[in-house]
Amino acid sequence: IYSPDEIAEKVEHLINEPQEFHPQIEALTLATMAYDEEKFDKVLNTTILQMGLEAAMRKVIFPYLDKLGMLWVSGSVIAAQEHFMTQLLRQKLIVAIDGQIPHYTGDSLTYVLFLPNGEWHELGLLFLHYLLKSRNHRVIYLGPSVPLQDVLQVGESLNPNAFYTVLTTNPNG
């Protein structure tokens, strides 16, 4: 948790920091604040076409999410705006994942991806799903808020090479 002074400092840093993709980040931010799906899609689709999904996520989307997170913490963005853009990004990632046709080889590994109980922020995990599948790995995607006991049962059944999760909130227990 940040103090009000730390929040103000981070917001000021985000606003004043020169960024290579500042116009795209700013356009996505404005579209989010206005609930403008058409503009959001146009900016996002153009960015993805120009850079590819992986570079767009790393260079534009993640910095945009950082900025939006600080705006949310500072009270400049409300939860509905965050949910609006999250669903738009989630849709894009799911379509991209679905478009990957892996060619499994002897080097392909099996990964189980999940978010623990009470964790719902899945954009990072969906991006990881895309990355792994695009690199010809098997992915068992369990999704958000999965009880740990269920994850353990999957592990016993499938014996995967690795488990991945993402934590954006403080876990209980």
PASEBA-1860 file (N, C-alpha, C; in nm, 3 decimals):
! residues 173
1> IYSPDEIA> 0.087/-0.117/0.000/0.000/0.000/0.000/0.091/0.123/0.000 ~ 0.055/0.219/-0.083/0.133/0.342/-0.096/0.072/0.454/-0.011 ~ 0.158/0.541/0.038/0.110/0.660/0.108/0.060/0.759/0.003 ~ -0.021/0.858/0.043/-0.067/0.959/-0.054/0.049/1.030/-0.123 ~ 0.157/1.057/-0.051/0.273/1.123/-0.114/0.339/1.032/-0.217 ~ 0.349/0.902/-0.186/0.409/0.808/-0.281/0.322/0.795/-0.406 ~ 0.190/0.794/-0.389/0.099/0.788/-0.502/0.116/0.909/-0.591 ~ 0.117/1.026/-0.529/0.134/1.150/-0.606/0.267/1.149/-0.682
9> EKVEHLIN> 0.371/1.100/-0.618/0.503/1.095/-0.681/0.503/0.999/-0.801 ~ 0.441/0.883/-0.785/0.436/0.785/-0.893/0.350/0.835/-1.010 ~ 0.238/0.898/-0.980/0.153/0.954/-1.086/0.229/1.062/-1.161 ~ 0.297/1.150/-1.090/0.375/1.256/-1.154/0.486/1.196/-1.241 ~ 0.550/1.091/-1.191/0.656/1.025/-1.268/0.599/0.967/-1.397 ~ 0.483/0.900/-1.388/0.421/0.842/-1.506/0.381/0.948/-1.607 ~ 0.333/1.060/-1.558/0.289/1.167/-1.647/0.408/1.232/-1.717 ~ 0.515/1.254/-1.643/0.629/1.328/-1.696/0.736/1.242/-1.761
17> EPQEFHPQ> 0.734/1.112/-1.739/0.837/1.025/-1.794/0.823/1.014/-1.945 ~ 0.930/1.046/-2.019/0.921/1.030/-2.164/0.917/0.881/-2.199 ~ 0.823/0.844/-2.280/0.809/0.705/-2.320/0.802/0.698/-2.471 ~ 0.865/0.595/-2.525/0.868/0.579/-2.669/0.728/0.564/-2.728 ~ 0.640/0.499/-2.654/0.506/0.473/-2.704/0.401/0.553/-2.628 ~ 0.438/0.672/-2.585/0.348/0.758/-2.508/0.216/0.785/-2.582 ~ 0.217/0.815/-2.713/0.088/0.842/-2.780/-0.010/0.725/-2.772 ~ 0.039/0.603/-2.789/-0.050/0.487/-2.779/-0.101/0.468/-2.637
25> IEALTLAT> -0.010/0.484/-2.540/-0.049/0.467/-2.399/-0.152/0.573/-2.361 ~ -0.129/0.695/-2.403/-0.223/0.804/-2.372/-0.358/0.780/-2.440 ~ -0.356/0.736/-2.566/-0.481/0.711/-2.638/-0.560/0.598/-2.572 ~ -0.491/0.492/-2.529/-0.561/0.383/-2.459/-0.618/0.431/-2.326 ~ -0.544/0.516/-2.257/-0.591/0.570/-2.129/-0.717/0.654/-2.150 ~ -0.714/0.742/-2.248/-0.831/0.828/-2.275/-0.951/0.745/-2.318 ~ -0.927/0.644/-2.402/-1.037/0.557/-2.445/-1.097/0.482/-2.328 ~ -1.012/0.440/-2.236/-1.060/0.370/-2.117/-1.146/0.462/-2.032
33> MAYDEEKF> -1.099/0.582/-2.010/-1.172/0.676/-1.925/-1.307/0.715/-1.985 ~ -1.316/0.711/-2.120/-1.440/0.747/-2.189/-1.526/0.625/-2.224 ~ -1.481/0.506/-2.186/-1.550/0.382/-2.222/-1.570/0.373/-2.373 ~ -1.470/0.414/-2.447/-1.477/0.419/-2.593/-1.414/0.293/-2.652 ~ -1.494/0.190/-2.668/-1.445/0.061/-2.717/-1.390/0.072/-2.859 ~ -1.456/0.151/-2.944/-1.411/0.165/-3.083/-1.270/0.225/-3.089 ~ -1.247/0.331/-3.012/-1.114/0.393/-3.012/-1.011/0.300/-2.949 ~ -1.047/0.236/-2.840/-0.956/0.143/-2.773/-0.914/0.033/-2.872
41> DKVLNTTI> -1.011/-0.027/-2.940/-0.981/-0.133/-3.036/-0.894/-0.083/-3.150 ~ -0.924/0.036/-3.200/-0.846/0.090/-3.312/-0.700/0.109/-3.272 ~ -0.676/0.169/-3.156/-0.539/0.191/-3.109/-0.470/0.058/-3.083 ~ -0.539/-0.031/-3.015/-0.479/-0.161/-2.980/-0.452/-0.244/-3.105 ~ -0.549/-0.252/-3.195/-0.531/-0.332/-3.318/-0.418/-0.277/-3.404 ~ -0.411/-0.146/-3.417/-0.304/-0.084/-3.496/-0.168/-0.114/-3.434 ~ -0.160/-0.101/-3.303/-0.034/-0.129/-3.233/0.008/-0.274/-3.252 ~ -0.086/-0.366/-3.240/-0.056/-0.508/-3.256/-0.013/-0.538/-3.400
49> LQMGLEAA> -0.081/-0.478/-3.497/-0.044/-0.500/-3.637/0.097/-0.447/-3.666 ~ 0.131/-0.334/-3.609/0.262/-0.274/-3.633/0.375/-0.348/-3.563 ~ 0.349/-0.398/-3.442/0.455/-0.452/-3.359/0.448/-0.602/-3.335 ~ 0.332/-0.660/-3.354/0.309/-0.797/-3.312/0.259/-0.795/-3.168 ~ 0.188/-0.900/-3.130/0.126/-0.903/-2.998/0.229/-0.900/-2.885 ~ 0.334/-0.979/-2.898/0.431/-0.988/-2.789/0.497/-0.853/-2.761 ~ 0.546/-0.786/-2.865/0.608/-0.655/-2.846/0.507/-0.551/-2.799 ~ 0.385/-0.557/-2.851/0.282/-0.462/-2.809/0.252/-0.478/-2.660
57> MRKVIFPY> 0.247/-0.601/-2.614/0.221/-0.624/-2.471/0.334/-0.568/-2.387 ~ 0.457/-0.597/-2.426/0.573/-0.555/-2.345/0.597/-0.404/-2.348 ~ 0.580/-0.344/-2.466/0.619/-0.204/-2.482/0.505/-0.104/-2.465 ~ 0.382/-0.150/-2.484/0.268/-0.058/-2.476/0.169/-0.100/-2.367 ~ 0.122/-0.223/-2.371/0.014/-0.265/-2.281/0.059/-0.268/-2.135 ~ 0.174/-0.328/-2.107/0.218/-0.333/-1.967/0.247/-0.194/-1.910 ~ 0.315/-0.105/-1.985/0.330/0.033/-1.933/0.193/0.103/-1.917 ~ 0.101/0.078/-2.008/-0.034/0.134/-1.997/-0.102/0.082/-1.871
65> LDKLGMLW> -0.091/-0.048/-1.844/-0.151/-0.105/-1.724/-0.089/-0.047/-1.598 ~ 0.043/-0.023/-1.600/0.109/0.042/-1.486/0.050/0.181/-1.463 ~ 0.036/0.255/-1.572/-0.019/0.390/-1.561/-0.163/0.386/-1.509 ~ -0.243/0.298/-1.565/-0.383/0.289/-1.523/-0.393/0.246/-1.377 ~ -0.305/0.155/-1.335/-0.304/0.112/-1.196/-0.276/0.227/-1.101 ~ -0.182/0.312/-1.137/-0.152/0.428/-1.052/-0.267/0.528/-1.055 ~ -0.330/0.544/-1.169/-0.446/0.634/-1.177/-0.561/0.579/-1.092 ~ -0.574/0.446/-1.089/-0.679/0.384/-1.007/-0.649/0.406/-0.859
73> VSGSVIAA> -0.524/0.383/-0.819/-0.486/0.401/-0.679/-0.504/0.546/-0.636 ~ -0.479/0.639/-0.729/-0.491/0.781/-0.696/-0.636/0.829/-0.699 ~ -0.728/0.746/-0.746/-0.868/0.784/-0.751/-0.910/0.851/-0.881 ~ -0.821/0.856/-0.979/-0.852/0.919/-1.108/-0.929/0.827/-1.202 ~ -0.924/0.697/-1.176/-0.994/0.597/-1.256/-1.075/0.513/-1.158 ~ -1.197/0.478/-1.198/-1.281/0.396/-1.111/-1.274/0.249/-1.154 ~ -1.320/0.163/-1.068/-1.314/0.019/-1.094/-1.386/-0.018/-1.224 ~ -1.496/0.047/-1.256/-1.570/0.015/-1.379/-1.484/0.039/-1.503
81> QEHFMTQL> -1.404/0.145/-1.502/-1.315/0.171/-1.614/-1.207/0.064/-1.625 ~ -1.155/0.021/-1.510/-1.056/-0.087/-1.510/-1.118/-0.216/-1.564 ~ -1.238/-0.248/-1.521/-1.305/-0.369/-1.568/-1.333/-0.360/-1.719 ~ -1.373/-0.242/-1.764/-1.401/-0.220/-1.907/-1.279/-0.257/-1.991 ~ -1.163/-0.198/-1.958/-1.045/-0.224/-2.040/-0.992/-0.365/-2.019 ~ -1.005/-0.419/-1.899/-0.956/-0.554/-1.873/-1.030/-0.654/-1.962 ~ -1.161/-0.638/-1.975/-1.237/-0.731/-2.059/-1.199/-0.718/-2.206 ~ -1.170/-0.596/-2.251/-1.127/-0.578/-2.390/-0.992/-0.645/-2.415
89> LRQKLIVA> -0.899/-0.626/-2.324/-0.767/-0.690/-2.338/-0.779/-0.842/-2.325 ~ -0.861/-0.886/-2.233/-0.882/-1.030/-2.212/-0.934/-1.096/-2.341 ~ -1.029/-1.030/-2.407/-1.083/-1.083/-2.532/-0.974/-1.097/-2.638 ~ -0.890/-0.994/-2.650/-0.781/-0.996/-2.749/-0.685/-1.111/-2.720 ~ -0.650/-1.128/-2.593/-0.556/-1.234/-2.558/-0.616/-1.372/-2.584 ~ -0.742/-1.390/-2.553/-0.806/-1.520/-2.575/-0.812/-1.553/-2.724 ~ -0.843/-1.455/-2.806/-0.844/-1.476/-2.951/-0.703/-1.511/-3.000 ~ -0.603/-1.442/-2.949/-0.464/-1.470/-2.989/-0.422/-1.610/-2.945
97> IDGQIPHY> -0.461/-1.650/-2.826/-0.429/-1.785/-2.777/-0.496/-1.888/-2.867 ~ -0.622/-1.865/-2.897/-0.697/-1.958/-2.980/-0.637/-1.970/-3.120 ~ -0.574/-1.864/-3.167/-0.514/-1.864/-3.301/-0.381/-1.938/-3.309 ~ -0.325/-1.974/-3.196/-0.198/-2.047/-3.195/-0.223/-2.195/-3.219 ~ -0.156/-2.250/-3.316/-0.166/-2.393/-3.343/-0.030/-2.454/-3.312 ~ -0.018/-2.507/-3.191/0.114/-2.559/-3.152/0.150/-2.687/-3.226 ~ 0.277/-2.706/-3.244/0.330/-2.828/-3.303/0.419/-2.892/-3.197 ~ 0.360/-2.982/-3.121/0.432/-3.042/-3.009/0.546/-3.130/-3.058
105> TGDSLTYV> 0.657/-3.122/-2.987/0.774/-3.203/-3.017/0.820/-3.270/-2.888 ~ 0.927/-3.341/-2.895/0.984/-3.402/-2.775/1.035/-3.298/-2.677 ~ 1.058/-3.177/-2.724/1.103/-3.068/-2.637/0.988/-2.991/-2.573 ~ 0.865/-3.020/-2.614/0.750/-2.949/-2.558/0.730/-2.987/-2.413 ~ 0.706/-2.888/-2.330/0.681/-2.910/-2.188/0.533/-2.887/-2.159 ~ 0.489/-2.931/-2.043/0.351/-2.911/-2.001/0.349/-2.817/-1.881 ~ 0.271/-2.711/-1.892/0.258/-2.610/-1.787/0.114/-2.602/-1.740 ~ 0.096/-2.589/-1.610/-0.035/-2.564/-1.552/-0.037/-2.419/-1.504
113> LFLPNGEW> -0.131/-2.343/-1.557/-0.145/-2.201/-1.522/-0.273/-2.183/-1.443 ~ -0.264/-2.108/-1.334/-0.382/-2.086/-1.251/-0.363/-1.960/-1.168 ~ -0.472/-1.908/-1.120/-0.471/-1.802/-1.020/-0.531/-1.861/-0.893 ~ -0.471/-1.835/-0.778/-0.521/-1.893/-0.654/-0.655/-1.833/-0.613 ~ -0.722/-1.900/-0.521/-0.851/-1.855/-0.469/-0.849/-1.705/-0.438 ~ -0.947/-1.634/-0.487/-0.960/-1.492/-0.460/-0.881/-1.402/-0.553 ~ -0.802/-1.459/-0.643/-0.723/-1.380/-0.738/-0.793/-1.383/-0.873 ~ -0.824/-1.264/-0.926/-0.902/-1.253/-1.049/-0.829/-1.181/-1.161
121> HELGLLFL> -0.714/-1.125/-1.136/-0.641/-1.045/-1.236/-0.561/-1.138/-1.326 ~ -0.621/-1.176/-1.439/-0.563/-1.282/-1.520/-0.491/-1.236/-1.646 ~ -0.477/-1.107/-1.672/-0.414/-1.064/-1.796/-0.271/-1.115/-1.809 ~ -0.193/-1.107/-1.705/-0.055/-1.157/-1.711/-0.050/-1.306/-1.736 ~ -0.140/-1.380/-1.674/-0.144/-1.525/-1.692/-0.190/-1.561/-1.834 ~ -0.285/-1.485/-1.887/-0.329/-1.509/-2.025/-0.215/-1.482/-2.123 ~ -0.138/-1.377/-2.097/-0.024/-1.348/-2.183/0.079/-1.461/-2.176 ~ 0.103/-1.512/-2.058/0.194/-1.626/-2.044/0.140/-1.746/-2.121
129> HYLLKSRN> 0.011/-1.769/-2.114/-0.052/-1.878/-2.191/-0.021/-1.862/-2.339 ~ -0.040/-1.741/-2.389/-0.009/-1.712/-2.530/0.138/-1.742/-2.561 ~ 0.228/-1.691/-2.476/0.372/-1.710/-2.500/0.409/-1.859/-2.504 ~ 0.359/-1.935/-2.407/0.393/-2.077/-2.400/0.336/-2.153/-2.519 ~ 0.210/-2.126/-2.552/0.147/-2.198/-2.663/0.213/-2.161/-2.796 ~ 0.253/-2.034/-2.811/0.318/-1.992/-2.935/0.457/-2.053/-2.950 ~ 0.510/-2.105/-2.840/0.641/-2.171/-2.842/0.627/-2.323/-2.833 ~ 0.509/-2.370/-2.871/0.480/-2.513/-2.885/0.486/-2.592/-2.754
137> HRVIYLGP> 0.440/-2.531/-2.648/0.429/-2.602/-2.521/0.283/-2.632/-2.492 ~ 0.259/-2.736/-2.416/0.124/-2.772/-2.373/0.087/-2.685/-2.253 ~ -0.033/-2.632/-2.255/-0.079/-2.546/-2.147/-0.212/-2.597/-2.095 ~ -0.217/-2.619/-1.965/-0.341/-2.650/-1.897/-0.379/-2.522/-1.822 ~ -0.478/-2.450/-1.874/-0.516/-2.321/-1.817/-0.637/-2.341/-1.727 ~ -0.617/-2.326/-1.596/-0.727/-2.346/-1.502/-0.805/-2.219/-1.474 ~ -0.744/-2.102/-1.501/-0.815/-1.976/-1.486/-0.804/-1.915/-1.348 ~ -0.891/-1.818/-1.320/-0.885/-1.744/-1.193/-0.952/-1.816/-1.078
145> SVPLQDVL> -0.909/-1.781/-0.958/-0.969/-1.823/-0.831/-0.987/-1.975/-0.820 ~ -0.877/-2.047/-0.835/-0.880/-2.193/-0.829/-0.835/-2.239/-0.690 ~ -0.914/-2.321/-0.624/-0.872/-2.374/-0.494/-0.740/-2.453/-0.508 ~ -0.651/-2.434/-0.414/-0.520/-2.499/-0.418/-0.534/-2.651/-0.422 ~ -0.631/-2.704/-0.353/-0.651/-2.849/-0.353/-0.677/-2.901/-0.494 ~ -0.751/-2.825/-0.575/-0.777/-2.864/-0.714/-0.648/-2.860/-0.796 ~ -0.566/-2.760/-0.773/-0.439/-2.749/-0.844/-0.351/-2.870/-0.812 ~ -0.348/-2.908/-0.685/-0.269/-3.023/-0.644/-0.320/-3.152/-0.710
153> QVGESLNP> -0.450/-3.166/-0.723/-0.507/-3.284/-0.790/-0.467/-3.287/-0.938 ~ -0.469/-3.171/-1.002/-0.426/-3.164/-1.142/-0.280/-3.208/-1.152 ~ -0.198/-3.160/-1.059/-0.057/-3.197/-1.059/-0.037/-3.347/-1.043 ~ -0.114/-3.408/-0.955/-0.104/-3.553/-0.935/-0.149/-3.630/-1.058 ~ -0.251/-3.579/-1.126/-0.306/-3.646/-1.244/-0.216/-3.633/-1.366 ~ -0.162/-3.513/-1.387/-0.092/-3.484/-1.512/0.060/-3.480/-1.501 ~ 0.111/-3.465/-1.381/0.256/-3.455/-1.361/0.320/-3.355/-1.457 ~ 0.277/-3.228/-1.453/0.331/-3.127/-1.545/0.476/-3.092/-1.512
161> NAFYTVLT> 0.542/-3.025/-1.608/0.678/-2.980/-1.586/0.684/-2.862/-1.490 ~ 0.579/-2.778/-1.491/0.581/-2.660/-1.405/0.440/-2.606/-1.384 ~ 0.427/-2.534/-1.273/0.304/-2.460/-1.242/0.340/-2.312/-1.244 ~ 0.248/-2.228/-1.291/0.267/-2.084/-1.286/0.142/-2.019/-1.233 ~ 0.164/-1.915/-1.155/0.054/-1.834/-1.105/0.101/-1.689/-1.102 ~ 0.007/-1.598/-1.083/0.036/-1.456/-1.071/-0.040/-1.406/-0.950 ~ 0.027/-1.329/-0.867/-0.038/-1.271/-0.749/-0.037/-1.118/-0.761 ~ -0.155/-1.059/-0.759/-0.162/-0.912/-0.758/-0.225/-0.861/-0.629
169> TNPNG> -0.277/-0.954/-0.549/-0.334/-0.918/-0.420/-0.259/-0.995/-0.312 ~ -0.281/-0.959/-0.188/-0.219/-1.032/-0.078/-0.292/-1.164/-0.058 ~ -0.219/-1.276/-0.072/-0.286/-1.406/-0.055/-0.320/-1.431/0.092 ~ -0.427/-1.504/0.112/-0.465/-1.546/0.247/-0.411/-1.687/0.270 ~ -0.344/-1.706/0.382/-0.302/-1.841/0.419/-0.182/-1.888/0.349
END
